[in-house]
Amino acid sequence: DAEIVKQESDVGPEPYQAV
């Protein structure tokens, strides 16, 4: 299952798909 989690980057919080 893939869940959308938030990852903090230089430009700010960026949503990405984690498998």
PDB file with one MODEL, atoms N, CA, C and O in Angstrom:
MODEL        1
ATOM      1  N   ASP A   1       0.844  -1.207   0.000  1.00  0.00           N
ATOM      2  CA  ASP A   1       0.000   0.000   0.000  1.00  0.00           C
ATOM      3  C   ASP A   1       0.878   1.255   0.000  1.00  0.00           C
ATOM      4  O   ASP A   1       1.920   1.305   0.653  1.00  0.00           O
ATOM      5  N   ALA A   2       0.432   2.255  -0.741  1.00  0.00           N
ATOM      6  CA  ALA A   2       1.174   3.517  -0.792  1.00  0.00           C
ATOM      7  C   ALA A   2       0.413   4.574  -0.010  1.00  0.00           C
ATOM      8  O   ALA A   2      -0.794   4.748  -0.178  1.00  0.00           O
ATOM      9  N   GLU A   3       1.136   5.270   0.843  1.00  0.00           N
ATOM     10  CA  GLU A   3       0.503   6.320   1.632  1.00  0.00           C
ATOM     11  C   GLU A   3       1.168   7.661   1.363  1.00  0.00           C
ATOM     12  O   GLU A   3       2.374   7.740   1.128  1.00  0.00           O
ATOM     13  N   ILE A   4       0.369   8.700   1.402  1.00  0.00           N
ATOM     14  CA  ILE A   4       0.911  10.043   1.195  1.00  0.00           C
ATOM     15  C   ILE A   4       1.409  10.585   2.524  1.00  0.00           C
ATOM     16  O   ILE A   4       0.637  10.758   3.468  1.00  0.00           O
ATOM     17  N   VAL A   5       2.691  10.847   2.584  1.00  0.00           N
ATOM     18  CA  VAL A   5       3.270  11.392   3.806  1.00  0.00           C
ATOM     19  C   VAL A   5       3.972  12.686   3.475  1.00  0.00           C
ATOM     20  O   VAL A   5       4.271  12.962   2.313  1.00  0.00           O
ATOM     21  N   LYS A   6       4.237  13.484   4.502  1.00  0.00           N
ATOM     22  CA  LYS A   6       4.882  14.773   4.253  1.00  0.00           C
ATOM     23  C   LYS A   6       6.358  14.705   4.596  1.00  0.00           C
ATOM     24  O   LYS A   6       6.758  14.196   5.643  1.00  0.00           O
ATOM     25  N   GLN A   7       7.147  15.233   3.683  1.00  0.00           N
ATOM     26  CA  GLN A   7       8.595  15.249   3.901  1.00  0.00           C
ATOM     27  C   GLN A   7       9.065  16.698   3.847  1.00  0.00           C
ATOM     28  O   GLN A   7       8.696  17.457   2.951  1.00  0.00           O
ATOM     29  N   GLU A   8       9.885  17.062   4.824  1.00  0.00           N
ATOM     30  CA  GLU A   8      10.361  18.443   4.861  1.00  0.00           C
ATOM     31  C   GLU A   8      11.582  18.616   3.961  1.00  0.00           C
ATOM     32  O   GLU A   8      12.553  17.867   4.070  1.00  0.00           O
ATOM     33  N   SER A   9      11.525  19.598   3.082  1.00  0.00           N
ATOM     34  CA  SER A   9      12.643  19.872   2.188  1.00  0.00           C
ATOM     35  C   SER A   9      13.069  21.326   2.343  1.00  0.00           C
ATOM     36  O   SER A   9      12.520  22.058   3.166  1.00  0.00           O
ATOM     37  N   ASP A  10      14.033  21.730   1.562  1.00  0.00           N
ATOM     38  CA  ASP A  10      14.568  23.090   1.668  1.00  0.00           C
ATOM     39  C   ASP A  10      13.482  24.140   1.376  1.00  0.00           C
ATOM     40  O   ASP A  10      13.450  25.215   1.974  1.00  0.00           O
ATOM     41  N   VAL A  11      12.606  23.789   0.444  1.00  0.00           N
ATOM     42  CA  VAL A  11      11.582  24.749   0.057  1.00  0.00           C
ATOM     43  C   VAL A  11      10.351  24.645   0.950  1.00  0.00           C
ATOM     44  O   VAL A  11       9.465  25.496   0.881  1.00  0.00           O
ATOM     45  N   GLY A  12      10.288  23.626   1.775  1.00  0.00           N
ATOM     46  CA  GLY A  12       9.162  23.457   2.681  1.00  0.00           C
ATOM     47  C   GLY A  12       8.630  22.036   2.637  1.00  0.00           C
ATOM     48  O   GLY A  12       9.222  21.158   2.009  1.00  0.00           O
ATOM     49  N   PRO A  13       7.504  21.817   3.310  1.00  0.00           N
ATOM     50  CA  PRO A  13       6.882  20.489   3.333  1.00  0.00           C
ATOM     51  C   PRO A  13       6.430  20.063   1.938  1.00  0.00           C
ATOM     52  O   PRO A  13       5.685  20.777   1.267  1.00  0.00           O
ATOM     53  N   GLU A  14       6.890  18.899   1.520  1.00  0.00           N
ATOM     54  CA  GLU A  14       6.519  18.426   0.191  1.00  0.00           C
ATOM     55  C   GLU A  14       5.921  17.026   0.284  1.00  0.00           C
ATOM     56  O   GLU A  14       6.558  16.103   0.791  1.00  0.00           O
ATOM     57  N   PRO A  15       4.694  16.875  -0.210  1.00  0.00           N
ATOM     58  CA  PRO A  15       4.035  15.571  -0.180  1.00  0.00           C
ATOM     59  C   PRO A  15       4.640  14.608  -1.210  1.00  0.00           C
ATOM     60  O   PRO A  15       4.911  15.005  -2.343  1.00  0.00           O
ATOM     61  N   TYR A  16       4.850  13.359  -0.825  1.00  0.00           N
ATOM     62  CA  TYR A  16       5.373  12.389  -1.774  1.00  0.00           C
ATOM     63  C   TYR A  16       4.773  11.018  -1.475  1.00  0.00           C
ATOM     64  O   TYR A  16       4.241  10.795  -0.388  1.00  0.00           O
ATOM     65  N   GLN A  17       4.855  10.114  -2.421  1.00  0.00           N
ATOM     66  CA  GLN A  17       4.275   8.783  -2.245  1.00  0.00           C
ATOM     67  C   GLN A  17       5.316   7.805  -1.719  1.00  0.00           C
ATOM     68  O   GLN A  17       6.368   7.594  -2.321  1.00  0.00           O
ATOM     69  N   ALA A  18       4.988   7.222  -0.587  1.00  0.00           N
ATOM     70  CA  ALA A  18       5.887   6.223  -0.006  1.00  0.00           C
ATOM     71  C   ALA A  18       5.307   4.843  -0.263  1.00  0.00           C
ATOM     72  O   ALA A  18       4.126   4.608  -0.010  1.00  0.00           O
ATOM     73  N   VAL A  19       6.117   3.943  -0.757  1.00  0.00           N
ATOM     74  CA  VAL A  19       5.648   2.589  -1.063  1.00  0.00           C
ATOM     75  C   VAL A  19       6.081   1.634   0.031  1.00  0.00           C
ATOM     76  O   VAL A  19       5.785   0.442  -0.038  1.00  0.00           O
TER      77      VAL A  19
ENDMDL
END
